[in-house]
Amino acid sequence: MQGRRIVILGSTGSIGSQTLDVIERLNRAGRAFTVVGLAAGRNIDLLSTQIERFSPLVVSVAEEEDAIALRGRFNDLAVLSGSEGLEELAKYPDVDLVVNALVGAIGLSPTLTTLSSGHTLALANKESMVIGGELVTRLLQEKKGTILPIDSEHNAIFQSLHAGKHSEIERIIITASGGPFLNTPIDELAHVKAADALHHPNWSMGSRITIDSATMVNKAFEVIEAHYLFNVPYEKITPIVHPQSVIHSLVEYQDGSIIAELAASDMRIPIQYALVYPDRVATNLPRLSLEKMSRISFEPLDVMRYPAFASVLTAGVRGGSATAAINAADEVLVKKFLRGEIGFTKIAEGLQQILDRWEERDDVEDKDLSLARILDVDRWAREQVADLSL
Ligand SMILES: NC(=O)c1ccc[n+]([C@@H]2O[C@H](COP(=O)([O-])OP(=O)(O)OC[C@H]3O[C@@H](n4cnc5c(N)ncnc54)[C@H](OP(=O)(O)O)[C@@H]3O)[C@@H](O)[C@H]2O)c1
């Protein structure tokens, strides 16, 4: 495997930009990676810089007015827009790997399209599995497709699963840093500000996942994601707080052996693993210095501190469209918190209220979950949030 032809959805984001950095490193290390297509939202200045650097054949942006501006700047480039543009890129011909680094529910449809078209999917967009896990696993079985997980925890689990058989798994242990408020007195959490919540102790990420890490919505999402990706029941997935974020997750086998993956807290390491899998390549990424590490600690996840964790996990176990409702509500509530419209603890309160309202719907039993149904419940939940008294 010398190189691959790649499409990146969400190229201007945290994961997307780091993916391009990894591609440059791999090419310097003698690989021949080609960027075929890039999709972005509204940051067309950064996208323009990426176009100049990587010369893709096709790009897509969220709004047609931005597409018009780009067509004026780049004569020979195919420029698409909107959700149709994302779909086109997800199934673009003659591509080896699609990296889905979009944020939010918008990532699900391109995930399904990528797998339907037979492309390998390198998945960062965890919402695809959270809201569409049932659909994605159905499609994976049908098409015999492949997902390479980029999320550091799932990438660590994926690597640790090479040490044993599926039938030998005792449990999957997902580590959580605890976020910026691990040691904040619980009665002060109502008053923390967006700037405090955006200051993650170990990782530099997009704003939504950073807030989700502070509330632990992110960890519940990761439990749901692991359940679907690795076909392991919820009772065999344990979250554990590990503040140093050097062990990215673990798999315990039935003989008592626990296999872990450790690395520097740098997303380019799991991104690169997905890009060159099953190879490993030296590209001079940061190393973990075990000699300089004085302490590795663990503690149980305290649900009193992170009530949103319980609400989101309940939605996961409930299944069907419950996760579509809770994810959409979280997307809106996080934006409201970032704009200073609601307090930090209102995110968890709002999520529980939306889950209660979802339970009261007279059509909660999703006998045959479809993308249309997920998107319908997503829209419904966004409207409901506007109507909550928080
Ligand atoms: N960041 C991390 O370290 C990390 C770690 C593990 C998992 N993840 C997961 O990876 C995913 C991406 O996270 P991130 O932190 O990279 O997010 P991010 O920095 O917010 O980037 C999101 C990307 O999606 C694009 N986008 C948003 N709306 C769009 C639309 N309507 N059409 C097309 N593109 C759109 C954005 O474009 P513009 O910026 O141009 O608008 C941007 O390129 C999330 O699911 C997250 O949970 C992230």
The ligand as a MOL file (V3000), in Angstrom:
LIG
                    3D

  0  0  0     0  0            999 V3000
M  V30 BEGIN CTAB
M  V30 COUNTS 48 52 0 0 0
M  V30 BEGIN ATOM
M  V30 1 N -11.6710 17.2740 17.1110 0
M  V30 2 C -11.3190 16.1460 17.6720 0
M  V30 3 O -10.2280 16.0310 18.2510 0
M  V30 4 C -12.2310 14.9380 17.6210 0
M  V30 5 C -11.8620 13.7820 18.2880 0
M  V30 6 C -12.6850 12.6580 18.1810 0
M  V30 7 C -13.8620 12.7160 17.4460 0
M  V30 8 N -14.2080 13.8770 16.8330 0 CHG=1
M  V30 9 C -15.4570 13.9260 16.0770 0
M  V30 10 O -15.1310 14.3100 14.7350 0
M  V30 11 C -16.1780 15.0980 14.1770 0
M  V30 12 C -15.5780 16.4340 13.7340 0
M  V30 13 O -15.1300 17.1320 14.8910 0
M  V30 14 P -14.2520 18.4480 14.8020 0
M  V30 15 O -13.8320 18.7280 16.1920 0
M  V30 16 O -13.2210 18.2980 13.7370 0 CHG=-1
M  V30 17 O -15.3570 19.5100 14.3490 0
M  V30 18 P -15.1500 20.9730 13.7790 0
M  V30 19 O -13.7690 21.4540 14.0630 0
M  V30 20 O -16.2910 21.7780 14.2600 0
M  V30 21 O -15.2570 20.7460 12.1870 0
M  V30 22 C -16.4580 20.3840 11.5700 0
M  V30 23 C -16.3170 20.3810 10.0620 0
M  V30 24 O -17.6030 20.1480 9.4850 0
M  V30 25 C -17.8520 21.1800 8.5130 0
M  V30 26 N -19.2840 21.4320 8.4070 0
M  V30 27 C -20.1270 21.8630 9.3700 0
M  V30 28 N -21.3820 22.0030 8.8640 0
M  V30 29 C -21.2990 21.6480 7.5600 0
M  V30 30 C -22.2390 21.5900 6.4980 0
M  V30 31 N -23.5120 21.9420 6.6820 0
M  V30 32 N -21.8050 21.1680 5.2760 0
M  V30 33 C -20.5150 20.8200 5.0750 0
M  V30 34 N -19.5740 20.8750 6.0490 0
M  V30 35 C -19.9670 21.2800 7.2580 0
M  V30 36 C -17.1170 22.3810 9.0410 0
M  V30 37 O -16.9350 23.3440 8.0130 0
M  V30 38 P -16.6400 24.9250 8.2720 0
M  V30 39 O -15.7540 25.0170 9.4660 0
M  V30 40 O -15.9900 25.3160 6.9750 0
M  V30 41 O -17.9570 25.6020 8.4720 0
M  V30 42 C -15.8140 21.7070 9.4790 0
M  V30 43 O -15.0150 21.4480 8.3640 0
M  V30 44 C -17.2430 15.2230 15.2720 0
M  V30 45 O -18.2130 14.2420 15.1170 0
M  V30 46 C -16.4550 14.9510 16.5490 0
M  V30 47 O -17.2660 14.4380 17.5850 0
M  V30 48 C -13.4250 14.9800 16.8990 0
M  V30 END ATOM
M  V30 BEGIN BOND
M  V30 1 1 1 2
M  V30 2 2 2 3
M  V30 3 1 2 4
M  V30 4 1 4 5
M  V30 5 2 4 48
M  V30 6 2 5 6
M  V30 7 1 6 7
M  V30 8 2 7 8
M  V30 9 1 8 9
M  V30 10 1 8 48
M  V30 11 1 9 10
M  V30 12 1 9 46
M  V30 13 1 10 11
M  V30 14 1 11 12
M  V30 15 1 11 44
M  V30 16 1 12 13
M  V30 17 1 13 14
M  V30 18 2 14 15
M  V30 19 1 14 16
M  V30 20 1 14 17
M  V30 21 1 17 18
M  V30 22 2 18 19
M  V30 23 1 18 20
M  V30 24 1 18 21
M  V30 25 1 21 22
M  V30 26 1 22 23
M  V30 27 1 23 24
M  V30 28 1 23 42
M  V30 29 1 24 25
M  V30 30 1 25 26
M  V30 31 1 25 36
M  V30 32 1 26 27
M  V30 33 1 26 35
M  V30 34 2 27 28
M  V30 35 1 28 29
M  V30 36 1 29 30
M  V30 37 2 29 35
M  V30 38 1 30 31
M  V30 39 2 30 32
M  V30 40 1 32 33
M  V30 41 2 33 34
M  V30 42 1 34 35
M  V30 43 1 36 37
M  V30 44 1 36 42
M  V30 45 1 37 38
M  V30 46 2 38 39
M  V30 47 1 38 40
M  V30 48 1 38 41
M  V30 49 1 42 43
M  V30 50 1 44 45
M  V30 51 1 44 46
M  V30 52 1 46 47
M  V30 END BOND
M  V30 END CTAB
M  END
